[in-house]
Amino acid sequence: MATERGIFELSRPLHLTSIEWNHPQYRTSVMSCLVQGVYSMEVDRQKNQLGPKAQAPPWWDMNHFTLLETLIESDDSIYGAIFEYKHYNYYQNIHGLRTPPRYVIAFRGTILKADTWFMDAANNLRIIFDSLHQGTRFAHAMFAIHKMVAKYNDASVWLTGHSLGAGLALLAGKTMARYGFFLETYIFNPPVSSFPLEQLFHSRVIKGAIRITGCLVKAGVAKILKNLEVQDNDLSTNIASWTPYLYVNPRDPICSEYIGYFRNKRFMSKIGLSEIERIANENPLRSLFVETSSSPSPSYFCDGPLHLLPSAYMTVNFSESNNIRRAHGLRQWWG
């Protein structure tokens, strides 16, 4: 959430003194700063801080970006923004230099203020019930992403987001990947709709046993209730070819289950049960007993558990774990 930490002079990253797109930590810091810029824009809007009073611009100015467009929700709140990198053309066809993004589409997380709490809470509930793809915010975000990719190309457009915004970026990235557009994506503290075992048990053995048992039960129930077939089509192949950058903290109950998810995924593959693990994760128990519509829509291919990912470049931060608020905070990723 946005706090005084969003004030640039109090929390700005002091180490970003040079441009280093080849370094993962630099890319991480820049992407998290752009997300903070979106948070700050909405806070500026609510406080009517315009012109020299605005707190948001330094978050992208310091990283040589300009604000191209703001993404506005139906309640007039700013939930995202499109940024353009000023020096993109300089990096073209230079051997040894990693090509930076031309455009970054960034999404903020929840702001518990009067102007934003209702729509943010509604979208958080959609994440819990795996229905974020049915919301107007996702539809609006996808329109903006499609527009940018169609005008330019997927290699020059990156996605990033934090918390609720990370869920939005993750879902959008998965959707684009299924259609063959692989957008580089940075997701900070993304929410998981499954039970937070990482927070409830300390023993890896207990957590592993619960996850394996859960996989076997869900796969068995799914086989009984549904006519399952092995998915081997272009859509599933495309999503397997997309690998986002994932940032989690083990003390954060909102995102820590990703750690156990990928640990269980590796173990099930090691013992030859990867297909059972896939079926179980694609069929949460609550969805097996709820009748769903059979008529597809443009976002139909994105339903199911948000956290269902074949792979990810996952960074786990063990140092910023003093309390839950810091563990879920965005500042830890540019510090």
BADRENVO-119124 format. One record per residue: x, y, z of N, C-alpha, C, CB in turn. Coordinates in steps of 0.05 Angstrom, whole numbers, padded with zeros to 5 digits, always signed. Glycine has a CB too. Layout:
<sites>
XYZXYZXYZXYZ
...
</sites>
This chain:
<sites>
+00017-00024+00000+00000+00000+00000+00018+00025+00000-00019+00000+00024
+00006+00047-00009+00021+00072-00010+00022+00085+00018+00009+00091-00030
+00045+00094+00027+00049+00107+00053+00068+00130+00049+00059+00087+00075
+00079+00140+00071+00100+00161+00069+00125+00150+00055+00107+00171+00097
+00127+00124+00053+00150+00112+00038+00148+00120+00008+00150+00082+00041
+00125+00128-00001+00122+00136-00029+00133+00164-00034+00094+00135-00037
+00140+00179-00013+00152+00206-00016+00180+00202-00026+00151+00222+00010
+00186+00213-00049+00211+00207-00063+00236+00213-00046+00212+00222-00089
+00237+00237-00034+00261+00245-00020+00266+00228+00005+00259+00274-00012
+00246+00215+00016+00249+00199+00040+00257+00170+00033+00224+00199+00056
+00250+00161+00010+00254+00132+00005+00267+00126-00022+00228+00118+00007
+00277+00146-00036+00287+00141-00063+00312+00122-00062+00295+00168-00077
+00315+00106-00083+00339+00089-00085+00364+00104-00090+00335+00067-00106
+00383+00103-00072+00407+00119-00075+00428+00106-00093+00419+00124-00047
+00425+00080-00098+00446+00066-00113+00442+00068-00143+00446+00037-00105
+00420+00079-00153+00415+00080-00182+00429+00105-00193+00385+00081-00188
+00455+00104-00193+00471+00127-00203+00480+00123-00232+00495+00131-00185
+00477+00099-00243+00485+00094-00271+00465+00075-00283+00514+00082-00272
+00465+00075-00310+00446+00058-00325+00459+00031-00330+00438+00072-00352
+00447+00010-00320+00459-00017-00322+00438-00037-00329+00472-00025-00295
+00427-00036-00353+00406-00054-00361+00415-00083-00362+00395-00046-00388
+00441-00088-00364+00451-00115-00364+00448-00129-00336+00480-00116-00373
+00446-00113-00315+00445-00123-00288+00417-00128-00279+00460-00104-00269
+00410-00152-00270+00383-00158-00260+00374-00140-00238+00382-00187-00251
+00392-00133-00219+00383-00116-00197+00375-00088-00206+00406-00114-00176
+00389-00078-00227+00381-00052-00237+00353-00053-00250+00402-00043-00259
+00348-00074-00266+00322-00077-00278+00300-00079-00256+00321-00101-00296
+00306-00094-00235+00287-00098-00213+00281-00071-00200+00298-00117-00192
+00302-00055-00195+00298-00029-00181+00282-00010-00199+00325-00017-00175
+00288-00009-00224+00274+00009-00242+00244+00001-00244+00287+00009-00270
+00239-00024-00247+00211-00033-00250+00195-00027-00224+00209-00063-00256
+00207-00031-00201+00193-00026-00176+00189+00004-00172+00208-00038-00152
+00208+00020-00181+00205+00049-00179+00182+00059-00197+00231+00063-00187
+00179+00048-00220+00156+00056-00238+00130+00049-00225+00159+00042-00265
+00128+00025-00212+00103+00018-00198+00098+00038-00176+00105-00010-00187
+00119+00046-00161+00115+00066-00140+00105+00092-00152+00141+00070-00125
+00114+00098-00176+00104+00122-00189+00074+00122-00193+00118+00125-00215
+00063+00098-00199+00034+00096-00203+00020+00099-00176+00027+00068-00215
+00030+00087-00155+00019+00092-00128+00019+00122-00122+00036+00077-00107
+00041+00135-00127+00044+00163-00120+00025+00181-00137+00072+00172-00123
+00021+00173-00162+00003+00188-00179-00025+00188-00168+00003+00177-00207
-00034+00165-00158-00061+00163-00147-00063+00179-00121-00069+00134-00142
-00042+00178-00105-00042+00194-00080-00042+00223-00087-00017+00187-00063
-00027+00231-00107-00027+00259-00116-00055+00268-00125-00007+00264-00139
-00068+00250-00139-00095+00256-00148-00115+00260-00125-00106+00234-00167
-00113+00243-00105-00131+00245-00083-00126+00270-00066-00129+00220-00065
-00101+00278-00064-00093+00301-00048-00093+00327-00064-00066+00297-00035
-00100+00324-00090-00100+00347-00109-00072+00361-00109-00121+00367-00100
-00052+00344-00110-00024+00354-00111-00016+00356-00140-00004+00336-00095
-00016+00379-00151-00010+00383-00180+00015+00400-00183-00033+00397-00194
+00027+00399-00207+00050+00415-00213+00074+00409-00195+00043+00444-00211
+00086+00430-00184+00110+00425-00167+00104+00411-00141+00122+00452-00160
+00079+00409-00133+00071+00394-00109+00069+00364-00113+00045+00405-00098
+00068+00356-00138+00064+00327-00144+00089+00311-00134+00060+00323-00174
+00083+00288-00122+00105+00271-00112+00113+00249-00132+00096+00258-00086
+00096+00244-00152+00100+00221-00169+00123+00224-00190+00075+00215-00183
+00125+00247-00205+00144+00248-00227+00173+00239-00222+00145+00275-00237
+00185+00245-00199+00213+00237-00195+00217+00206-00197+00222+00246-00168
+00196+00191-00192+00199+00162-00192+00205+00151-00220+00174+00148-00181
+00196+00165-00241+00203+00157-00268+00224+00175-00280+00178+00156-00286
+00224+00200-00273+00244+00218-00284+00273+00209-00278+00240+00247-00273
+00278+00199-00253+00305+00191-00245+00315+00168-00262+00305+00185-00216
+00296+00152-00273+00303+00129-00289+00301+00134-00319+00286+00105-00281
+00298+00159-00326+00298+00168-00354+00273+00158-00369+00323+00158-00368
+00250+00158-00356+00225+00151-00369+00207+00176-00369+00211+00128-00354
+00188+00176-00388+00168+00197-00388+00141+00184-00386+00170+00214-00414
+00122+00198-00375+00094+00187-00372+00080+00191-00398+00079+00202-00349
+00071+00169-00410+00057+00170-00436+00027+00170-00432+00065+00146-00453
+00017+00154-00414-00012+00152-00410-00018+00141-00383-00024+00133-00432
-00040+00151-00371-00049+00140-00345-00073+00121-00351-00057+00162-00325
-00075+00100-00336-00097+00081-00338-00116+00086-00315-00087+00051-00339
-00141+00092-00322-00160+00102-00302-00184+00083-00299-00170+00130-00309
-00190+00076-00274-00213+00058-00268-00239+00073-00270-00209+00046-00240
-00261+00059-00269-00288+00071-00272-00294+00090-00249-00309+00050-00274
-00280+00088-00226-00284+00106-00204-00265+00130-00206-00280+00092-00178
-00252+00134-00229-00234+00156-00235-00207+00153-00221-00247+00182-00226
-00202+00131-00208-00175+00127-00195-00155+00117-00216-00178+00107-00172
-00130+00124-00211-00108+00115-00229-00098+00088-00219-00085+00136-00230
-00100+00067-00235-00091+00041-00227-00066+00032-00242-00113+00021-00231
-00059+00047-00263-00036+00039-00279-00026+00062-00296-00043+00015-00297
-00004+00057-00309+00007+00078-00327+00025+00065-00348+00023+00099-00310
+00028+00079-00370+00047+00071-00391+00069+00091-00392+00032+00069-00419
+00094+00081-00389+00118+00098-00389+00134+00092-00414+00135+00093-00363
+00147+00113-00424+00165+00110-00447+00194+00116-00439+00156+00129-00471
+00212+00099-00448+00240+00103-00441+00253+00122-00461+00255+00076-00441
+00266+00142-00450+00277+00164-00467+00300+00155-00485+00286+00187-00450
+00316+00136-00475+00341+00129-00489+00339+00102-00504+00364+00128-00470
+00315+00094-00510+00311+00067-00523+00326+00065-00549+00281+00063-00528
+00326+00085-00566+00339+00083-00592+00369+00080-00590+00332+00107-00609
+00381+00090-00568+00410+00089-00564+00419+00060-00562+00418+00105-00539
+00403+00043-00552+00411+00015-00547+00407-00004-00570+00396+00005-00523
+00396+00006-00592+00391-00012-00614+00417-00020-00629+00372+00002-00634
+00419-00046-00633+00441-00058-00648+00469-00052-00637+00440-00048-00677
+00471-00050-00610+00496-00047-00597+00504-00073-00584+00496-00024-00576
+00525-00085-00593+00533-00112-00584+00541-00111-00554+00557-00122-00600
+00530-00130-00539+00537-00132-00511+00519-00117-00492+00565-00123-00507
+00502-00100-00503+00483-00085-00486+00455-00097-00488+00483-00055-00494
+00443-00102-00465+00416-00113-00465+00397-00091-00473+00409-00124-00436
+00379-00098-00491+00359-00078-00501+00339-00072-00479+00345-00088-00526
+00336-00047-00471+00316-00040-00450+00288-00039-00462+00323-00013-00437
+00268-00036-00446+00241-00033-00457+00238-00006-00470+00220-00037-00435
+00221-00006-00490+00213+00020-00501+00190+00032-00485+00205+00018-00531
+00172+00013-00477+00149+00021-00460+00146+00002-00437+00123+00021-00477
+00139+00012-00414+00133-00004-00391+00104+00003-00382+00153+00001-00367
+00088-00018-00379+00061-00014-00368+00061-00024-00340+00039-00030-00386
+00056-00006-00321+00058-00012-00292+00031-00010-00278+00079+00007-00279
+00027-00028-00259+00001-00028-00244+00007-00027-00214-00015-00054-00251
-00008-00010-00200-00005-00008-00171-00022-00029-00158-00014+00020-00162
-00017-00032-00131-00033-00050-00115-00055-00034-00100-00016-00064-00095
-00064-00045-00078-00087-00034-00063-00079-00009-00048-00097-00055-00044
-00096+00011-00049-00094+00035-00033-00120+00037-00016-00090+00061-00050
-00117+00034+00010-00140+00034+00028-00148+00063+00035-00135+00018+00053
-00157+00077+00016-00168+00104+00020-00196+00105+00009-00149+00126+00005
-00210+00127+00017-00239+00128+00011-00244+00127-00019-00250+00154+00021
-00226+00139-00036-00231+00140-00064-00225+00114-00079-00215+00162-00076
-00211+00096-00066-00201+00072-00081-00208+00045-00068-00172+00074-00084
-00215+00045-00042-00217+00020-00028-00238+00001-00040-00223+00024+00001
-00260+00012-00050-00282-00005-00059-00274-00021-00084-00307+00011-00065
-00264-00007-00105-00256-00021-00129-00232-00039-00125-00250-00001-00151
-00213-00030-00108-00190-00047-00102-00198-00072-00087-00169-00031-00086
-00216-00069-00068-00226-00092-00053-00241-00111-00071-00243-00083-00029
-00257-00100-00089-00272-00117-00108-00253-00134-00125-00290-00100-00125
-00231-00122-00134-00212-00136-00151-00196-00156-00134-00193-00117-00165
-00191-00150-00109-00177-00169-00092-00195-00194-00087-00170-00156-00065
-00221-00190-00085-00240-00212-00082-00240-00229-00108-00268-00202-00076
-00238-00216-00130-00237-00231-00156-00212-00249-00156-00236-00211-00179
-00190-00240-00145-00166-00256-00144-00171-00281-00127-00142-00240-00134
-00183-00277-00104-00189-00299-00085-00206-00320-00099-00203-00289-00060
-00225-00311-00115-00243-00330-00129-00235-00336-00158-00271-00320-00127
-00211-00329-00165-00200-00335-00192-00218-00324-00214-00197-00365-00195
-00227-00300-00210-00245-00287-00230-00235-00259-00238-00273-00286-00220
-00209-00254-00234-00199-00228-00241-00203-00222-00271-00169-00226-00234
-00203-00243-00287-00206-00240-00316-00233-00230-00324-00200-00266-00330
-00252-00231-00306-00280-00222-00312-00284-00193-00304-00299-00239-00297
-00265-00180-00292-00268-00152-00283-00263-00131-00304-00250-00147-00259
-00273-00108-00300-00270-00086-00319-00241-00075-00319-00289-00063-00313
-00228-00076-00296-00200-00067-00295-00182-00084-00312-00190-00067-00266
-00186-00110-00311-00169-00128-00328-00175-00123-00358-00174-00157-00321
-00201-00120-00364-00209-00115-00392-00196-00089-00403-00239-00114-00395
-00197-00068-00386-00185-00042-00394-00155-00044-00397-00193-00021-00373
-00142-00058-00378-00113-00062-00380-00106-00078-00405-00103-00077-00355
-00121-00098-00411-00114-00114-00435-00118-00098-00460-00132-00139-00436
-00137-00080-00461-00140-00063-00484-00116-00045-00488-00166-00045-00481
-00106-00034-00466-00082-00017-00468-00057-00033-00477-00076-00004-00441
-00055-00058-00466-00032-00075-00474-00033-00083-00503-00031-00099-00456
-00057-00091-00512-00060-00099-00540-00053-00076-00558-00089-00109-00545
-00062-00052-00550-00057-00028-00567-00027-00023-00570-00070-00004-00554
-00012-00026-00548+00017-00021-00549+00032-00042-00565+00028-00018-00521
+00024-00067-00561+00037-00089-00574+00031-00089-00604+00029-00116-00562
+00007-00082-00611-00001-00080-00640+00014-00058-00654-00031-00076-00643
+00018-00036-00640+00031-00012-00652+00061-00016-00654+00025+00013-00637
+00073-00030-00634+00102-00034-00634+00107-00064-00635+00114-00021-00607
+00118-00076-00615+00120-00105-00615+00124-00115-00586+00144-00115-00633
+00121-00141-00582+00121-00151-00555+00148-00148-00542+00112-00180-00555
+00170-00148-00557+00196-00146-00546+00202-00118-00533+00218-00152-00567
+00188-00098-00543+00193-00071-00533+00174-00062-00511+00191-00051-00556
+00155-00080-00503+00135-00073-00483+00139-00092-00459+00106-00076-00494
+00143-00080-00435+00146-00096-00411+00122-00090-00393+00173-00089-00396
+00117-00109-00375+00096-00106-00355+00108-00108-00327+00074-00128-00358
+00096-00093-00308+00104-00096-00280+00081-00088-00262+00129-00078-00275
+00082-00098-00237+00061-00091-00218+00067-00101-00191+00034-00102-00228
+00053-00091-00171+00057-00099-00143+00031-00106-00130+00071-00076-00127
+00031-00129-00115+00007-00138-00100-00016-00142-00120+00000-00117-00079
-00038-00128-00116-00061-00130-00135-00052-00124-00163-00083-00111-00127
-00035-00104-00166-00024-00098-00193-00006-00120-00204-00009-00072-00191
+00007-00135-00186+00023-00157-00195+00005-00179-00206+00040-00168-00172
-00018-00183-00193-00037-00203-00203-00047-00195-00230-00060-00206-00184
-00052-00169-00234-00061-00159-00260-00040-00163-00281-00069-00129-00258
-00015-00156-00275+00007-00159-00294+00011-00189-00301+00033-00147-00283
+00010-00206-00280+00013-00234-00285-00008-00246-00303+00013-00249-00258
-00033-00239-00298-00055-00249-00314-00053-00238-00343-00082-00241-00302
-00046-00213-00345-00043-00201-00372-00020-00214-00387-00038-00171-00370
+00002-00219-00373+00025-00232-00386+00019-00260-00395+00049-00233-00367
+00004-00275-00378-00004-00302-00386-00023-00302-00410-00018-00316-00362
-00041-00282-00411-00059-00280-00433-00044-00274-00459-00080-00258-00428
-00026-00255-00458-00011-00249-00482+00006-00272-00491+00006-00224-00477
+00018-00286-00472+00035-00309-00479+00019-00331-00493+00048-00320-00453
-00005-00335-00485-00022-00356-00497-00027-00349-00527-00048-00359-00482
-00026-00323-00533-00030-00316-00561-00004-00312-00575-00047-00290-00562
+00018-00319-00562+00044-00319-00575+00060-00293-00572+00041-00324-00604
+00051-00276-00554+00066-00251-00548+00079-00253-00520+00047-00226-00550
+00105-00254-00520+00119-00259-00495+00131-00233-00483+00142-00280-00499
+00115-00220-00467+00123-00195-00455+00140-00199-00430+00098-00177-00448
+00162-00186-00428+00179-00188-00404+00163-00176-00381+00207-00174-00408
+00161-00191-00359+00143-00183-00338+00156-00186-00310+00117-00200-00339
+00153-00165-00294+00164-00164-00267+00141-00161-00247+00185-00140-00264
+00138-00181-00230+00115-00182-00212+00125-00183-00183+00096-00206-00219
+00117-00163-00168+00126-00160-00140+00104-00167-00120+00136-00131-00135
+00110-00187-00103+00091-00195-00082+00063-00201-00094+00088-00173-00061
+00062-00219-00113+00036-00225-00125+00019-00242-00107+00040-00240-00152
-00007-00238-00107-00025-00253-00089-00029-00282-00099-00052-00239-00086
-00033-00300-00080-00039-00328-00086-00066-00334-00073-00017-00347-00075
-00084-00347-00088-00111-00353-00077-00112-00379-00061-00130-00354-00100
-00090-00395-00062-00090-00420-00047-00084-00416-00018-00071-00440-00060
-00087-00438-00002-00083-00437+00027-00053-00431+00033-00091-00464+00040
-00047-00412+00051-00020-00403+00057-00005-00423+00075-00019-00376+00069
+00002-00446+00065+00016-00466+00082+00043-00456+00092+00019-00492+00066
+00056-00439+00076+00082-00429+00083+00081-00413+00109+00094-00412+00061
+00058-00401+00115+00055-00385+00139+00046-00402+00163+00035-00363+00134
+00034-00425+00158+00022-00440+00180+00039-00462+00192-00003-00453+00170
+00058-00472+00176+00075-00494+00185+00105-00487+00180+00068-00521+00171
+00122-00494+00199+00150-00490+00195+00164-00514+00183+00163-00483+00222
+00154-00537+00187+00166-00562+00178+00162-00566+00148+00155-00586+00193
+00184-00569+00133+00181-00574+00104+00168-00601+00099+00209-00573+00091
+00173-00620+00117+00162-00647+00113+00131-00646+00115+00173-00667+00135
+00121-00632+00135+00092-00629+00138+00080-00614+00114+00085-00615+00165
+00092-00592+00107+00082-00577+00084+00082-00593+00059+00097-00551+00080
+00104-00608+00055+00106-00625+00031+00086-00647+00030+00134-00637+00029
+00081-00659+00054+00061-00681+00055+00033-00671+00049+00062-00694+00083
+00027-00647+00060+00000-00635+00055-00003-00629+00026-00004-00610+00072
+00017-00618+00013+00015-00610-00015+00012-00635-00033+00039-00594-00024
+00028-00656-00027+00027-00680-00044-00001-00693-00040+00049-00700-00035
-00010-00695-00016-00037-00706-00011-00058-00690-00025-00043-00708+00019
-00056-00663-00023-00075-00646-00037-00075-00650-00067-00069-00617-00031
-00052-00653-00079-00050-00658-00107-00064-00684-00115-00021-00659-00116
-00059-00705-00100-00071-00731-00106-00102-00730-00103-00060-00753-00087
-00111-00716-00082-00140-00714-00078-00153-00698-00101-00147-00701-00051
-00142-00674-00107-00154-00657-00127-00153-00671-00155-00139-00630-00128
-00130-00683-00161-00128-00697-00187-00148-00720-00189-00100-00708-00191
-00152-00734-00167-00172-00756-00166-00200-00747-00170-00169-00772-00141
-00207-00725-00155-00234-00714-00157-00239-00703-00185-00239-00692-00136
-00219-00690-00196-00221-00678-00223-00225-00700-00244-00196-00662-00230
-00212-00722-00241-00215-00744-00260-00243-00756-00259-00194-00766-00254
-00254-00757-00235-00281-00768-00232-00302-00749-00243-00287-00773-00202
-00300-00723-00237-00320-00704-00244-00317-00691-00272-00321-00682-00224
-00294-00693-00283-00289-00680-00309-00277-00699-00329-00271-00655-00305
-00282-00694-00354-00270-00710-00375-00243-00698-00382-00289-00712-00400
-00222-00707-00368-00196-00695-00371-00181-00707-00395-00180-00699-00346
-00167-00689-00408-00149-00697-00430-00123-00684-00426-00162-00690-00458
-00102-00696-00435-00075-00684-00433-00074-00660-00451-00053-00704-00441
-00067-00637-00440-00066-00612-00455-00040-00611-00471-00070-00588-00437
-00042-00612-00497-00019-00610-00513-00026-00594-00538-00008-00639-00521
-00032-00569-00534-00040-00552-00556-00022-00527-00557-00069-00544-00554
-00027-00510-00576-00011-00486-00579-00013-00467-00556-00019-00471-00605
-00037-00465-00544-00040-00447-00521-00023-00455-00497-00069-00445-00513
-00025-00481-00490-00009-00490-00467+00020-00489-00473-00018-00518-00459
+00028-00495-00498+00056-00494-00505+00067-00465-00503+00060-00505-00533
+00050-00446-00512+00059-00418-00511+00063-00408-00482+00038-00400-00524
+00044-00415-00464+00047-00406-00437+00072-00418-00424+00022-00412-00420
+00079-00442-00432+00103-00455-00421+00128-00442-00430+00103-00485-00428
+00127-00426-00452+00150-00413-00463+00154-00385-00451+00148-00411-00493
+00136-00377-00434+00138-00350-00421+00147-00353-00392+00110-00336-00423
+00168-00338-00385+00179-00340-00358+00181-00312-00346+00206-00354-00358
+00162-00305-00328+00163-00279-00315+00183-00278-00292+00136-00271-00304
+00190-00254-00284+00207-00249-00260+00189-00245-00236+00226-00224-00264
+00192-00262-00216+00175-00263-00193+00190-00256-00168+00162-00291-00190
+00179-00238-00151+00192-00229-00127+00174-00233-00103+00200-00198-00130
+00184-00250-00084+00168-00257-00061+00184-00255-00035+00157-00286-00064
+00170-00254-00013+00182-00253+00013+00169-00275+00030+00178-00225+00027
+00184-00292+00044+00173-00314+00059+00155-00306+00082+00194-00332+00069
+00158-00281+00092+00142-00271+00114+00116-00257+00104+00158-00252+00131
+00113-00256+00078+00089-00242+00067+00068-00263+00062+00096-00227+00041
+00046-00264+00077+00025-00284+00073+00011-00282+00047+00005-00283+00095
+00013-00259+00034-00001-00256+00008+00013-00270-00015-00003-00226+00002
+00040-00271-00014+00054-00283-00036+00072-00307-00029+00071-00262-00049
+00076-00313-00004+00096-00333+00004+00090-00361-00006+00098-00334+00034
+00064-00366-00012+00057-00393-00021+00070-00400-00049+00027-00396-00023
+00079-00380-00063+00093-00385-00088+00118-00402-00083+00101-00359-00102
+00131-00398-00060+00155-00413-00053+00148-00442-00051+00167-00403-00026
+00127-00449-00036+00118-00477-00034+00108-00488-00060+00098-00479-00013
+00095-00471-00076+00084-00480-00101+00106-00491-00120+00068-00458-00115
+00127-00475-00123+00149-00484-00140+00166-00506-00128+00167-00460-00147
+00168-00506-00102+00182-00528-00089+00167-00555-00093+00185-00523-00058
+00141-00554-00090+00125-00578-00095+00125-00586-00124+00096-00573-00086
+00125-00566-00142+00126-00572-00170+00152-00586-00178+00124-00545-00186
+00174-00578-00167+00200-00591-00172+00200-00620-00161+00223-00575-00160
+00189-00623-00137+00189-00649-00124+00171-00669-00140+00180-00647-00095
+00147-00660-00147+00129-00678-00162+00141-00686-00189+00102-00664-00166
+00155-00668-00202+00168-00674-00227+00191-00695-00222+00180-00649-00240
+00205-00691-00200+00227-00709-00194+00218-00738-00189+00242-00699-00169
+00194-00741-00177+00185-00769-00172+00166-00779-00193+00170-00769-00145
+00164-00764-00216+00149-00773-00239+00119-00768-00237+00153-00802-00242
+00111-00749-00221+00082-00743-00218+00075-00715-00227+00074-00746-00188
+00090-00705-00247+00085-00677-00256+00057-00674-00269+00106-00669-00276
+00047-00695-00282+00021-00693-00295-00001-00691-00273+00016-00717-00313
+00002-00706-00252-00017-00704-00230-00016-00676-00217-00012-00726-00208
+00008-00666-00214+00011-00638-00203-00002-00618-00221+00041-00632-00199
+00001-00621-00247-00012-00602-00266-00042-00603-00264-00003-00608-00295
-00053-00627-00264-00082-00630-00262-00093-00618-00236-00090-00660-00265
-00079-00624-00215-00088-00614-00188-00088-00584-00187-00070-00625-00166
-00067-00571-00198-00066-00542-00196-00085-00529-00215-00038-00533-00203
-00092-00541-00237-00111-00530-00256-00140-00534-00247-00107-00542-00284
-00144-00551-00227-00171-00557-00218-00174-00555-00188-00178-00586-00227
-00174-00530-00177-00179-00527-00148-00206-00538-00141-00176-00497-00140
-00208-00548-00117-00233-00562-00109-00258-00545-00112-00230-00572-00080
-00256-00519-00105-00280-00503-00107-00290-00501-00135-00274-00475-00095
-00272-00501-00155-00280-00498-00183-00293-00524-00193-00257-00490-00200
-00285-00547-00181-00296-00572-00190-00326-00575-00184-00280-00595-00178
-00335-00561-00164-00363-00564-00155-00380-00540-00163-00364-00568-00125
-00369-00522-00179-00384-00499-00188-00386-00501-00219-00370-00473-00180
-00410-00500-00228-00415-00501-00257-00406-00476-00270-00445-00507-00263
-00390-00477-00291-00380-00454-00304-00392-00452-00332-00349-00454-00306
-00391-00428-00343-00402-00424-00370-00385-00438-00391-00404-00394-00376
-00398-00448-00412-00383-00462-00433-00378-00444-00457-00398-00487-00441
-00388-00420-00456-00384-00402-00479-00359-00386-00474-00408-00384-00482
-00339-00388-00492-00314-00374-00489-00316-00344-00494-00293-00386-00507
-00298-00329-00482-00297-00301-00486-00267-00294-00490-00309-00284-00462
-00260-00269-00498-00232-00263-00502-00214-00269-00478-00229-00234-00509
-00225-00267-00454-00209-00272-00430-00214-00300-00419-00215-00252-00409
-00229-00317-00433-00235-00344-00424-00210-00360-00419-00254-00358-00443
-00191-00357-00436-00167-00373-00435-00150-00366-00410-00150-00369-00460
-00157-00346-00395-00142-00337-00372-00154-00345-00346-00137-00308-00373
-00177-00360-00346-00189-00367-00321-00173-00389-00307-00218-00376-00325
-00181-00396-00283-00166-00415-00267-00148-00401-00248-00149-00433-00286
-00133-00416-00232-00116-00404-00211-00095-00385-00223-00101-00426-00196
-00094-00361-00211-00076-00340-00221-00047-00349-00219-00080-00315-00206
-00040-00364-00198-00012-00370-00193-00002-00394-00209-00008-00377-00164
-00019-00405-00226-00011-00428-00242+00010-00420-00263-00036-00441-00256
+00035-00426-00258+00057-00419-00276+00075-00443-00280+00073-00396-00264
+00082-00449-00305+00101-00471-00310+00128-00465-00299+00103-00476-00340
+00137-00439-00300+00163-00432-00290+00164-00402-00285+00185-00440-00311
+00185-00394-00270+00189-00366-00264+00218-00362-00254+00169-00355-00243
+00229-00338-00259+00254-00330-00247+00247-00318-00220+00270-00309-00265
+00248-00334-00199+00238-00326-00173+00261-00315-00155+00224-00348-00159
+00257-00291-00145+00275-00279-00125+00261-00279-00098+00284-00251-00133
+00274-00291-00078+00263-00292-00051+00280-00274-00033+00262-00321-00040
+00267-00255-00020+00281-00236-00002+00277-00245+00027+00270-00207-00006
+00299-00254+00039+00298-00262+00067+00306-00240+00086+00316-00286+00071
+00316-00218+00076+00326-00197+00094+00305-00178+00104+00348-00181+00080
+00286-00170+00087+00265-00151+00095+00242-00166+00107+00256-00133+00071
+00245-00177+00131+00224-00194+00142+00218-00186+00171+00233-00223+00141
+00221-00161+00178+00215-00153+00206+00186-00154+00213+00225-00124+00210
+00169-00148+00194+00140-00150+00199+00126-00154+00172+00129-00124+00213
+00100-00160+00174+00085-00167+00150+00083-00143+00131+00057-00176+00158
+00080-00119+00142+00077-00096+00125+00103-00091+00108+00072-00071+00142
+00126-00094+00121+00151-00091+00106+00155-00114+00087+00175-00089+00125
+00147-00138+00095+00150-00162+00078+00134-00160+00053+00143-00187+00094
+00111-00145+00055+00094-00142+00031+00100-00115+00017+00065-00143+00039
+00118-00099+00027+00123-00073+00016+00138-00074-00010+00137-00056+00036
+00135-00053-00025+00149-00050-00051+00177-00040-00048+00133-00032-00069
+00182-00025-00026+00208-00012-00023+00231-00032-00021+00208+00005+00002
+00226-00056-00011+00247-00076-00008+00261-00083-00035+00237-00101+00005
+00247-00078-00057+00257-00087-00083+00275-00067-00097+00235-00095-00101
+00274-00042-00088+00293-00023-00100+00315-00015-00080+00278+00002-00109
+00313-00024-00055+00332-00016-00034+00359-00029-00038+00322-00024-00007
</sites>
